Amino acid sequence: MPELPEVETVRRGLERHLVGRRITRVEVGRERVVRRTSREALIDGLTNTTVVAADRRGKYLLLPLDSGDAMMIHLRMSGQVLLADGGAARPPHTHVVMHLDDGREAWFVDPRTFGEVVVYTPDRIEVELPSVAALGVDPIADEFPRQQLRRIVRSTGRALKPLLLDQTVIAGIGNIYADETLHRARLRPDRPANTIDAAATWRLHAAIVDILTASIDAGGSTLGDAQYVDLMGEGGSYQDDHRVYARTGERCTTCGRGWIRRIVSGGRSTHYCPFCQR
């Protein structure tokens, strides 16, 4: 699933290419991607509107429109937002096509159809998009002082990995960046949060911000399935910097002494170095 860095990369592309553009016509294929409302609601809500901004909360893209409504795009497992010239051959599983006033098209492509596109009323977000309204702090989009993380970890005995994955606590971190962050902070993924001291909390805070920022700078992580790409269809390169994620059985490149192990933490496949991480 695309995580915060990948979604932020797409957001930046939308900010450059979609903001200020008028959507002249909308096509909706498979209705599962508009399951929260309907095909007609999406078409009516987008046609002849102009995108005025490109925002993000956690893993959700939020695009305010000049109508007063906004469009939400959630990529989920395999969703992509692509920009193409009008009339270009569309890839399989292109479920939403937005025709733009400059002749180009914005496509929502999703082979697994877990993603969605919705037009919603921002003042009613708690009712219309409760999962977005319930998101916790976004470590890139929001102010995220170290003391806030200190309060979070001191308040719970949950293991660190599931805590980082809880979108109502910290929004945007998924399996890849939780593993990489905990490795950078030298903390075991199954360690209870309230057992780490202030110094470890500051390491964790720095790791969250540094790992996410570095991945954004690299355009995100594109894994072997190549399901994540940016607006122009280009992959990211941060996968080349992964230290533990999906490297089970390899020598740890951080310490050179441990071997990367895989365990299940909070129901998720989890990778760590038992020598580096305590």
ChimeraX commands (.cxc) that place a marker at each C-alpha (Angstrom):
marker #1 position 0.00,0.00,0.00 radius 0.5
marker #1 position 1.35,3.47,-0.80 radius 0.5
marker #1 position 2.27,5.20,2.44 radius 0.5
marker #1 position 2.79,8.85,3.34 radius 0.5
marker #1 position 5.88,9.43,1.13 radius 0.5
marker #1 position 4.26,7.91,-1.94 radius 0.5
marker #1 position 1.00,9.79,-1.44 radius 0.5
marker #1 position 2.91,13.03,-0.80 radius 0.5
marker #1 position 4.81,12.49,-4.06 radius 0.5
marker #1 position 1.51,12.12,-5.92 radius 0.5
marker #1 position 0.15,15.19,-4.13 radius 0.5
marker #1 position 3.07,17.29,-5.30 radius 0.5
marker #1 position 2.45,16.14,-8.85 radius 0.5
marker #1 position -1.21,17.08,-8.56 radius 0.5
marker #1 position -0.24,20.46,-7.14 radius 0.5
marker #1 position 1.93,21.13,-10.18 radius 0.5
marker #1 position -0.36,19.80,-12.87 radius 0.5
marker #1 position -3.98,19.69,-11.67 radius 0.5
marker #1 position -4.43,22.77,-9.50 radius 0.5
marker #1 position -6.05,25.52,-11.55 radius 0.5
marker #1 position -7.37,23.09,-14.14 radius 0.5
marker #1 position -11.08,22.78,-14.87 radius 0.5
marker #1 position -12.56,19.30,-15.13 radius 0.5
marker #1 position -14.74,19.38,-18.24 radius 0.5
marker #1 position -15.99,15.81,-18.31 radius 0.5
marker #1 position -15.81,12.72,-16.11 radius 0.5
marker #1 position -16.05,9.04,-16.98 radius 0.5
marker #1 position -16.58,6.38,-14.33 radius 0.5
marker #1 position -16.10,2.71,-15.14 radius 0.5
marker #1 position -16.30,0.20,-12.33 radius 0.5
marker #1 position -18.66,1.53,-9.71 radius 0.5
marker #1 position -16.78,-0.10,-6.82 radius 0.5
marker #1 position -14.34,2.85,-6.78 radius 0.5
marker #1 position -17.26,5.22,-6.04 radius 0.5
marker #1 position -18.98,2.83,-3.64 radius 0.5
marker #1 position -19.19,5.43,-0.86 radius 0.5
marker #1 position -21.58,7.51,-3.01 radius 0.5
marker #1 position -22.39,6.70,-6.66 radius 0.5
marker #1 position -21.20,7.10,-10.23 radius 0.5
marker #1 position -23.66,9.97,-10.75 radius 0.5
marker #1 position -22.55,11.75,-7.57 radius 0.5
marker #1 position -18.92,11.75,-8.67 radius 0.5
marker #1 position -19.70,12.90,-12.21 radius 0.5
marker #1 position -22.04,15.66,-11.04 radius 0.5
marker #1 position -19.68,16.74,-8.26 radius 0.5
marker #1 position -16.62,17.09,-10.51 radius 0.5
marker #1 position -17.92,18.23,-13.89 radius 0.5
marker #1 position -17.14,21.91,-14.63 radius 0.5
marker #1 position -15.31,22.40,-11.33 radius 0.5
marker #1 position -11.77,23.73,-10.92 radius 0.5
marker #1 position -9.25,22.15,-8.56 radius 0.5
marker #1 position -8.05,24.95,-6.27 radius 0.5
marker #1 position -5.52,23.09,-4.07 radius 0.5
marker #1 position -3.90,19.70,-3.48 radius 0.5
marker #1 position -3.73,18.65,0.17 radius 0.5
marker #1 position -2.99,15.43,2.01 radius 0.5
marker #1 position -3.83,13.90,5.37 radius 0.5
marker #1 position -1.98,10.70,6.11 radius 0.5
marker #1 position -2.54,8.45,3.09 radius 0.5
marker #1 position -5.52,10.45,1.76 radius 0.5
marker #1 position -5.38,12.99,-1.07 radius 0.5
marker #1 position -7.80,15.90,-0.50 radius 0.5
marker #1 position -8.42,18.32,-3.36 radius 0.5
marker #1 position -10.67,21.34,-2.68 radius 0.5
marker #1 position -12.84,22.46,-5.62 radius 0.5
marker #1 position -14.15,25.91,-6.52 radius 0.5
marker #1 position -17.68,24.60,-5.92 radius 0.5
marker #1 position -17.00,24.47,-2.17 radius 0.5
marker #1 position -16.85,20.66,-2.21 radius 0.5
marker #1 position -13.64,18.62,-2.29 radius 0.5
marker #1 position -12.43,15.42,-3.91 radius 0.5
marker #1 position -10.88,12.64,-1.85 radius 0.5
marker #1 position -8.66,10.03,-3.50 radius 0.5
marker #1 position -7.47,7.03,-1.52 radius 0.5
marker #1 position -4.98,4.80,-3.34 radius 0.5
marker #1 position -5.26,1.89,-0.89 radius 0.5
marker #1 position -3.41,-1.24,-2.12 radius 0.5
marker #1 position -2.83,-0.65,-5.83 radius 0.5
marker #1 position -4.34,2.70,-6.82 radius 0.5
marker #1 position -2.51,5.08,-9.14 radius 0.5
marker #1 position -3.24,8.62,-10.30 radius 0.5
marker #1 position -1.76,9.21,-13.77 radius 0.5
marker #1 position -1.72,12.21,-16.09 radius 0.5
marker #1 position -1.80,11.66,-19.85 radius 0.5
marker #1 position -2.48,13.41,-23.11 radius 0.5
marker #1 position -6.08,13.30,-24.25 radius 0.5
marker #1 position -6.84,10.21,-26.29 radius 0.5
marker #1 position -3.80,8.26,-25.03 radius 0.5
marker #1 position -4.26,4.52,-24.65 radius 0.5
marker #1 position -5.53,3.83,-21.16 radius 0.5
marker #1 position -4.05,1.06,-19.06 radius 0.5
marker #1 position -6.26,-1.80,-17.86 radius 0.5
marker #1 position -8.30,-1.06,-14.74 radius 0.5
marker #1 position -8.70,2.66,-15.47 radius 0.5
marker #1 position -11.86,3.29,-13.50 radius 0.5
marker #1 position -12.13,7.10,-13.42 radius 0.5
marker #1 position -11.13,9.52,-16.20 radius 0.5
marker #1 position -11.19,13.29,-15.63 radius 0.5
marker #1 position -10.95,15.31,-18.85 radius 0.5
marker #1 position -9.15,18.62,-18.26 radius 0.5
marker #1 position -9.52,21.98,-19.95 radius 0.5
marker #1 position -5.98,21.81,-21.37 radius 0.5
marker #1 position -6.76,18.63,-23.31 radius 0.5
marker #1 position -5.07,16.23,-20.90 radius 0.5
marker #1 position -6.69,13.49,-18.84 radius 0.5
marker #1 position -6.22,12.47,-15.20 radius 0.5
marker #1 position -6.79,8.76,-14.64 radius 0.5
marker #1 position -7.51,6.78,-11.51 radius 0.5
marker #1 position -6.20,3.26,-12.13 radius 0.5
marker #1 position -6.70,0.48,-9.59 radius 0.5
marker #1 position -6.33,-3.22,-10.45 radius 0.5
marker #1 position -7.55,-4.43,-7.05 radius 0.5
marker #1 position -10.34,-1.81,-6.74 radius 0.5
marker #1 position -9.80,-1.23,-3.01 radius 0.5
marker #1 position -9.14,2.47,-3.66 radius 0.5
marker #1 position -11.81,5.10,-4.10 radius 0.5
marker #1 position -12.63,8.56,-5.39 radius 0.5
marker #1 position -15.27,10.63,-3.57 radius 0.5
marker #1 position -16.68,14.16,-3.72 radius 0.5
marker #1 position -17.54,15.33,-0.21 radius 0.5
marker #1 position -18.54,18.45,1.73 radius 0.5
marker #1 position -15.63,19.56,3.94 radius 0.5
marker #1 position -17.94,20.84,6.69 radius 0.5
marker #1 position -19.46,17.36,6.91 radius 0.5
marker #1 position -16.23,15.37,6.86 radius 0.5
marker #1 position -16.98,13.69,10.21 radius 0.5
marker #1 position -20.14,12.20,8.69 radius 0.5
marker #1 position -19.11,11.69,5.06 radius 0.5
marker #1 position -15.48,10.61,5.62 radius 0.5
marker #1 position -15.20,9.52,9.27 radius 0.5
marker #1 position -11.93,7.65,8.67 radius 0.5
marker #1 position -10.30,10.90,7.50 radius 0.5
marker #1 position -11.77,12.91,10.37 radius 0.5
marker #1 position -10.37,10.37,12.86 radius 0.5
marker #1 position -6.76,10.60,11.63 radius 0.5
marker #1 position -4.06,11.38,14.15 radius 0.5
marker #1 position -1.15,13.77,13.76 radius 0.5
marker #1 position 0.49,13.88,10.33 radius 0.5
marker #1 position 4.25,14.04,11.00 radius 0.5
marker #1 position 4.95,15.96,7.78 radius 0.5
marker #1 position 1.85,18.10,7.22 radius 0.5
marker #1 position 1.35,19.08,10.89 radius 0.5
marker #1 position 3.41,20.48,13.69 radius 0.5
marker #1 position 4.87,17.40,15.39 radius 0.5
marker #1 position 6.89,18.41,18.46 radius 0.5
marker #1 position 8.94,15.80,20.27 radius 0.5
marker #1 position 6.86,16.23,23.41 radius 0.5
marker #1 position 3.75,15.13,21.53 radius 0.5
marker #1 position 5.39,11.82,20.69 radius 0.5
marker #1 position 6.60,11.53,24.29 radius 0.5
marker #1 position 2.99,11.84,25.49 radius 0.5
marker #1 position 1.87,9.22,22.97 radius 0.5
marker #1 position 4.41,6.56,23.95 radius 0.5
marker #1 position 4.05,7.14,27.69 radius 0.5
marker #1 position 0.28,6.65,27.50 radius 0.5
marker #1 position 0.25,3.04,26.29 radius 0.5
marker #1 position 1.85,-0.36,26.73 radius 0.5
marker #1 position 1.14,-1.32,23.12 radius 0.5
marker #1 position 4.06,-2.61,21.07 radius 0.5
marker #1 position 5.80,0.10,19.07 radius 0.5
marker #1 position 5.10,-1.34,15.61 radius 0.5
marker #1 position 1.28,-1.54,15.97 radius 0.5
marker #1 position 1.33,1.88,17.62 radius 0.5
marker #1 position 3.09,3.43,14.62 radius 0.5
marker #1 position 0.62,1.73,12.28 radius 0.5
marker #1 position -2.43,3.11,14.12 radius 0.5
marker #1 position -3.68,5.85,11.81 radius 0.5
marker #1 position -5.72,7.46,14.59 radius 0.5
marker #1 position -2.46,8.09,16.48 radius 0.5
marker #1 position 0.06,8.96,13.75 radius 0.5
marker #1 position -1.29,9.26,10.21 radius 0.5
marker #1 position 0.56,8.02,7.16 radius 0.5
marker #1 position 3.04,5.41,8.40 radius 0.5
marker #1 position 2.57,1.89,7.05 radius 0.5
marker #1 position 4.48,-1.35,7.14 radius 0.5
marker #1 position 7.56,-0.23,5.19 radius 0.5
marker #1 position 8.27,2.98,7.06 radius 0.5
marker #1 position 7.39,1.58,10.49 radius 0.5
marker #1 position 10.10,-1.07,10.02 radius 0.5
marker #1 position 12.63,1.41,8.66 radius 0.5
marker #1 position 11.86,4.00,11.36 radius 0.5
marker #1 position 12.22,1.56,14.24 radius 0.5
marker #1 position 15.49,0.32,12.80 radius 0.5
marker #1 position 16.82,3.87,12.52 radius 0.5
marker #1 position 15.74,4.50,16.14 radius 0.5
marker #1 position 17.35,1.21,17.29 radius 0.5
marker #1 position 14.11,-0.02,18.87 radius 0.5
marker #1 position 12.56,-3.48,18.68 radius 0.5
marker #1 position 9.14,-3.47,16.98 radius 0.5
marker #1 position 7.57,-5.57,19.74 radius 0.5
marker #1 position 8.86,-3.44,22.60 radius 0.5
marker #1 position 6.10,-1.86,24.75 radius 0.5
marker #1 position 5.92,1.85,24.00 radius 0.5
marker #1 position 5.85,2.97,27.63 radius 0.5
marker #1 position 9.17,1.24,28.36 radius 0.5
marker #1 position 11.28,3.57,26.22 radius 0.5
marker #1 position 12.92,6.51,27.92 radius 0.5
marker #1 position 13.13,10.13,26.79 radius 0.5
marker #1 position 16.36,9.62,24.83 radius 0.5
marker #1 position 14.83,6.71,22.89 radius 0.5
marker #1 position 11.73,8.78,22.25 radius 0.5
marker #1 position 13.83,11.58,20.74 radius 0.5
marker #1 position 15.57,9.01,18.52 radius 0.5
marker #1 position 12.20,7.69,17.42 radius 0.5
marker #1 position 10.89,11.18,16.68 radius 0.5
marker #1 position 13.96,12.04,14.61 radius 0.5
marker #1 position 13.71,8.72,12.77 radius 0.5
marker #1 position 10.05,9.26,11.86 radius 0.5
marker #1 position 10.70,12.69,10.40 radius 0.5
marker #1 position 14.02,11.83,8.76 radius 0.5
marker #1 position 12.88,8.57,7.14 radius 0.5
marker #1 position 9.66,10.07,5.77 radius 0.5
marker #1 position 11.44,13.18,4.50 radius 0.5
marker #1 position 14.20,11.18,2.82 radius 0.5
marker #1 position 11.68,8.92,1.13 radius 0.5
marker #1 position 9.67,11.89,-0.13 radius 0.5
marker #1 position 12.87,13.37,-1.55 radius 0.5
marker #1 position 13.47,10.05,-3.36 radius 0.5
marker #1 position 9.95,9.93,-4.76 radius 0.5
marker #1 position 8.84,7.13,-2.44 radius 0.5
marker #1 position 9.47,3.39,-2.62 radius 0.5
marker #1 position 8.55,1.35,-5.69 radius 0.5
marker #1 position 8.72,-2.36,-4.89 radius 0.5
marker #1 position 9.02,-5.32,-7.22 radius 0.5
marker #1 position 5.35,-5.27,-8.17 radius 0.5
marker #1 position 5.80,-1.69,-9.51 radius 0.5
marker #1 position 2.29,-0.84,-8.37 radius 0.5
marker #1 position 3.32,2.53,-6.99 radius 0.5
marker #1 position 4.32,5.20,-9.51 radius 0.5
marker #1 position 4.01,8.98,-9.54 radius 0.5
marker #1 position 1.71,11.11,-11.69 radius 0.5
marker #1 position 3.92,10.61,-14.74 radius 0.5
marker #1 position 4.26,6.87,-14.26 radius 0.5
marker #1 position 7.77,7.02,-12.78 radius 0.5
marker #1 position 8.80,4.91,-9.82 radius 0.5
marker #1 position 10.54,6.10,-6.69 radius 0.5
marker #1 position 14.01,5.04,-5.55 radius 0.5
marker #1 position 13.88,4.91,-1.75 radius 0.5
marker #1 position 13.62,1.12,-1.86 radius 0.5
marker #1 position 17.35,1.19,-2.57 radius 0.5
marker #1 position 17.86,2.65,0.92 radius 0.5
marker #1 position 15.74,0.15,2.86 radius 0.5
marker #1 position 17.81,-1.33,5.67 radius 0.5
marker #1 position 15.44,-4.01,7.00 radius 0.5
marker #1 position 12.13,-4.11,5.13 radius 0.5
marker #1 position 11.76,-7.40,3.17 radius 0.5
marker #1 position 15.45,-8.27,3.80 radius 0.5
marker #1 position 14.90,-11.35,5.97 radius 0.5
marker #1 position 18.04,-13.45,6.35 radius 0.5
marker #1 position 20.41,-10.76,5.06 radius 0.5
marker #1 position 23.29,-9.30,7.00 radius 0.5
marker #1 position 22.38,-6.00,8.65 radius 0.5
marker #1 position 24.07,-3.20,6.70 radius 0.5
marker #1 position 23.86,-0.87,9.69 radius 0.5
marker #1 position 25.88,-2.85,12.21 radius 0.5
marker #1 position 27.39,-5.56,10.01 radius 0.5
marker #1 position 26.89,-8.07,12.81 radius 0.5
marker #1 position 23.20,-8.98,13.01 radius 0.5
marker #1 position 21.00,-10.84,10.56 radius 0.5
marker #1 position 17.60,-9.43,9.62 radius 0.5
marker #1 position 14.74,-11.37,11.20 radius 0.5
marker #1 position 11.07,-11.49,10.33 radius 0.5
marker #1 position 8.39,-11.73,12.99 radius 0.5
marker #1 position 4.67,-10.97,13.06 radius 0.5
marker #1 position 3.79,-7.92,15.14 radius 0.5
marker #1 position 0.22,-6.70,15.35 radius 0.5
marker #1 position -0.69,-9.11,12.57 radius 0.5
marker #1 position 1.85,-7.57,10.18 radius 0.5
marker #1 position 5.05,-8.99,8.75 radius 0.5
marker #1 position 7.84,-7.13,10.54 radius 0.5
marker #1 position 11.57,-6.93,9.88 radius 0.5
marker #1 position 14.31,-5.93,12.31 radius 0.5
marker #1 position 17.90,-6.51,13.36 radius 0.5
marker #1 position 18.09,-8.17,16.80 radius 0.5
marker #1 position 21.60,-6.82,17.31 radius 0.5
marker #1 position 20.84,-3.13,16.51 radius 0.5
marker #1 position 17.34,-2.93,17.91 radius 0.5
marker #1 position 16.65,-3.35,21.62 radius 0.5
marker link #1:1,2 radius 0.2
marker link #1:2,3 radius 0.2
marker link #1:3,4 radius 0.2
marker link #1:4,5 radius 0.2
marker link #1:5,6 radius 0.2
marker link #1:6,7 radius 0.2
marker link #1:7,8 radius 0.2
marker link #1:8,9 radius 0.2
marker link #1:9,10 radius 0.2
marker link #1:10,11 radius 0.2
marker link #1:11,12 radius 0.2
marker link #1:12,13 radius 0.2
marker link #1:13,14 radius 0.2
marker link #1:14,15 radius 0.2
marker link #1:15,16 radius 0.2
marker link #1:16,17 radius 0.2
marker link #1:17,18 radius 0.2
marker link #1:18,19 radius 0.2
marker link #1:19,20 radius 0.2
marker link #1:20,21 radius 0.2
marker link #1:21,22 radius 0.2
marker link #1:22,23 radius 0.2
marker link #1:23,24 radius 0.2
marker link #1:24,25 radius 0.2
marker link #1:25,26 radius 0.2
marker link #1:26,27 radius 0.2
marker link #1:27,28 radius 0.2
marker link #1:28,29 radius 0.2
marker link #1:29,30 radius 0.2
marker link #1:30,31 radius 0.2
marker link #1:31,32 radius 0.2
marker link #1:32,33 radius 0.2
marker link #1:33,34 radius 0.2
marker link #1:34,35 radius 0.2
marker link #1:35,36 radius 0.2
marker link #1:36,37 radius 0.2
marker link #1:37,38 radius 0.2
marker link #1:38,39 radius 0.2
marker link #1:39,40 radius 0.2
marker link #1:40,41 radius 0.2
marker link #1:41,42 radius 0.2
marker link #1:42,43 radius 0.2
marker link #1:43,44 radius 0.2
marker link #1:44,45 radius 0.2
marker link #1:45,46 radius 0.2
marker link #1:46,47 radius 0.2
marker link #1:47,48 radius 0.2
marker link #1:48,49 radius 0.2
marker link #1:49,50 radius 0.2
marker link #1:50,51 radius 0.2
marker link #1:51,52 radius 0.2
marker link #1:52,53 radius 0.2
marker link #1:53,54 radius 0.2
marker link #1:54,55 radius 0.2
marker link #1:55,56 radius 0.2
marker link #1:56,57 radius 0.2
marker link #1:57,58 radius 0.2
marker link #1:58,59 radius 0.2
marker link #1:59,60 radius 0.2
marker link #1:60,61 radius 0.2
marker link #1:61,62 radius 0.2
marker link #1:62,63 radius 0.2
marker link #1:63,64 radius 0.2
marker link #1:64,65 radius 0.2
marker link #1:65,66 radius 0.2
marker link #1:66,67 radius 0.2
marker link #1:67,68 radius 0.2
marker link #1:68,69 radius 0.2
marker link #1:69,70 radius 0.2
marker link #1:70,71 radius 0.2
marker link #1:71,72 radius 0.2
marker link #1:72,73 radius 0.2
marker link #1:73,74 radius 0.2
marker link #1:74,75 radius 0.2
marker link #1:75,76 radius 0.2
marker link #1:76,77 radius 0.2
marker link #1:77,78 radius 0.2
marker link #1:78,79 radius 0.2
marker link #1:79,80 radius 0.2
marker link #1:80,81 radius 0.2
marker link #1:81,82 radius 0.2
marker link #1:82,83 radius 0.2
marker link #1:83,84 radius 0.2
marker link #1:84,85 radius 0.2
marker link #1:85,86 radius 0.2
marker link #1:86,87 radius 0.2
marker link #1:87,88 radius 0.2
marker link #1:88,89 radius 0.2
marker link #1:89,90 radius 0.2
marker link #1:90,91 radius 0.2
marker link #1:91,92 radius 0.2
marker link #1:92,93 radius 0.2
marker link #1:93,94 radius 0.2
marker link #1:94,95 radius 0.2
marker link #1:95,96 radius 0.2
marker link #1:96,97 radius 0.2
marker link #1:97,98 radius 0.2
marker link #1:98,99 radius 0.2
marker link #1:99,100 radius 0.2
marker link #1:100,101 radius 0.2
marker link #1:101,102 radius 0.2
marker link #1:102,103 radius 0.2
marker link #1:103,104 radius 0.2
marker link #1:104,105 radius 0.2
marker link #1:105,106 radius 0.2
marker link #1:106,107 radius 0.2
marker link #1:107,108 radius 0.2
marker link #1:108,109 radius 0.2
marker link #1:109,110 radius 0.2
marker link #1:110,111 radius 0.2
marker link #1:111,112 radius 0.2
marker link #1:112,113 radius 0.2
marker link #1:113,114 radius 0.2
marker link #1:114,115 radius 0.2
marker link #1:115,116 radius 0.2
marker link #1:116,117 radius 0.2
marker link #1:117,118 radius 0.2
marker link #1:118,119 radius 0.2
marker link #1:119,120 radius 0.2
marker link #1:120,121 radius 0.2
marker link #1:121,122 radius 0.2
marker link #1:122,123 radius 0.2
marker link #1:123,124 radius 0.2
marker link #1:124,125 radius 0.2
marker link #1:125,126 radius 0.2
marker link #1:126,127 radius 0.2
marker link #1:127,128 radius 0.2
marker link #1:128,129 radius 0.2
marker link #1:129,130 radius 0.2
marker link #1:130,131 radius 0.2
marker link #1:131,132 radius 0.2
marker link #1:132,133 radius 0.2
marker link #1:133,134 radius 0.2
marker link #1:134,135 radius 0.2
marker link #1:135,136 radius 0.2
marker link #1:136,137 radius 0.2
marker link #1:137,138 radius 0.2
marker link #1:138,139 radius 0.2
marker link #1:139,140 radius 0.2
marker link #1:140,141 radius 0.2
marker link #1:141,142 radius 0.2
marker link #1:142,143 radius 0.2
marker link #1:143,144 radius 0.2
marker link #1:144,145 radius 0.2
marker link #1:145,146 radius 0.2
marker link #1:146,147 radius 0.2
marker link #1:147,148 radius 0.2
marker link #1:148,149 radius 0.2
marker link #1:149,150 radius 0.2
marker link #1:150,151 radius 0.2
marker link #1:151,152 radius 0.2
marker link #1:152,153 radius 0.2
marker link #1:153,154 radius 0.2
marker link #1:154,155 radius 0.2
marker link #1:155,156 radius 0.2
marker link #1:156,157 radius 0.2
marker link #1:157,158 radius 0.2
marker link #1:158,159 radius 0.2
marker link #1:159,160 radius 0.2
marker link #1:160,161 radius 0.2
marker link #1:161,162 radius 0.2
marker link #1:162,163 radius 0.2
marker link #1:163,164 radius 0.2
marker link #1:164,165 radius 0.2
marker link #1:165,166 radius 0.2
marker link #1:166,167 radius 0.2
marker link #1:167,168 radius 0.2
marker link #1:168,169 radius 0.2
marker link #1:169,170 radius 0.2
marker link #1:170,171 radius 0.2
marker link #1:171,172 radius 0.2
marker link #1:172,173 radius 0.2
marker link #1:173,174 radius 0.2
marker link #1:174,175 radius 0.2
marker link #1:175,176 radius 0.2
marker link #1:176,177 radius 0.2
marker link #1:177,178 radius 0.2
marker link #1:178,179 radius 0.2
marker link #1:179,180 radius 0.2
marker link #1:180,181 radius 0.2
marker link #1:181,182 radius 0.2
marker link #1:182,183 radius 0.2
marker link #1:183,184 radius 0.2
marker link #1:184,185 radius 0.2
marker link #1:185,186 radius 0.2
marker link #1:186,187 radius 0.2
marker link #1:187,188 radius 0.2
marker link #1:188,189 radius 0.2
marker link #1:189,190 radius 0.2
marker link #1:190,191 radius 0.2
marker link #1:191,192 radius 0.2
marker link #1:192,193 radius 0.2
marker link #1:193,194 radius 0.2
marker link #1:194,195 radius 0.2
marker link #1:195,196 radius 0.2
marker link #1:196,197 radius 0.2
marker link #1:197,198 radius 0.2
marker link #1:198,199 radius 0.2
marker link #1:199,200 radius 0.2
marker link #1:200,201 radius 0.2
marker link #1:201,202 radius 0.2
marker link #1:202,203 radius 0.2
marker link #1:203,204 radius 0.2
marker link #1:204,205 radius 0.2
marker link #1:205,206 radius 0.2
marker link #1:206,207 radius 0.2
marker link #1:207,208 radius 0.2
marker link #1:208,209 radius 0.2
marker link #1:209,210 radius 0.2
marker link #1:210,211 radius 0.2
marker link #1:211,212 radius 0.2
marker link #1:212,213 radius 0.2
marker link #1:213,214 radius 0.2
marker link #1:214,215 radius 0.2
marker link #1:215,216 radius 0.2
marker link #1:216,217 radius 0.2
marker link #1:217,218 radius 0.2
marker link #1:218,219 radius 0.2
marker link #1:219,220 radius 0.2
marker link #1:220,221 radius 0.2
marker link #1:221,222 radius 0.2
marker link #1:222,223 radius 0.2
marker link #1:223,224 radius 0.2
marker link #1:224,225 radius 0.2
marker link #1:225,226 radius 0.2
marker link #1:226,227 radius 0.2
marker link #1:227,228 radius 0.2
marker link #1:228,229 radius 0.2
marker link #1:229,230 radius 0.2
marker link #1:230,231 radius 0.2
marker link #1:231,232 radius 0.2
marker link #1:232,233 radius 0.2
marker link #1:233,234 radius 0.2
marker link #1:234,235 radius 0.2
marker link #1:235,236 radius 0.2
marker link #1:236,237 radius 0.2
marker link #1:237,238 radius 0.2
marker link #1:238,239 radius 0.2
marker link #1:239,240 radius 0.2
marker link #1:240,241 radius 0.2
marker link #1:241,242 radius 0.2
marker link #1:242,243 radius 0.2
marker link #1:243,244 radius 0.2
marker link #1:244,245 radius 0.2
marker link #1:245,246 radius 0.2
marker link #1:246,247 radius 0.2
marker link #1:247,248 radius 0.2
marker link #1:248,249 radius 0.2
marker link #1:249,250 radius 0.2
marker link #1:250,251 radius 0.2
marker link #1:251,252 radius 0.2
marker link #1:252,253 radius 0.2
marker link #1:253,254 radius 0.2
marker link #1:254,255 radius 0.2
marker link #1:255,256 radius 0.2
marker link #1:256,257 radius 0.2
marker link #1:257,258 radius 0.2
marker link #1:258,259 radius 0.2
marker link #1:259,260 radius 0.2
marker link #1:260,261 radius 0.2
marker link #1:261,262 radius 0.2
marker link #1:262,263 radius 0.2
marker link #1:263,264 radius 0.2
marker link #1:264,265 radius 0.2
marker link #1:265,266 radius 0.2
marker link #1:266,267 radius 0.2
marker link #1:267,268 radius 0.2
marker link #1:268,269 radius 0.2
marker link #1:269,270 radius 0.2
marker link #1:270,271 radius 0.2
marker link #1:271,272 radius 0.2
marker link #1:272,273 radius 0.2
marker link #1:273,274 radius 0.2
marker link #1:274,275 radius 0.2
marker link #1:275,276 radius 0.2
marker link #1:276,277 radius 0.2
marker link #1:277,278 radius 0.2
view
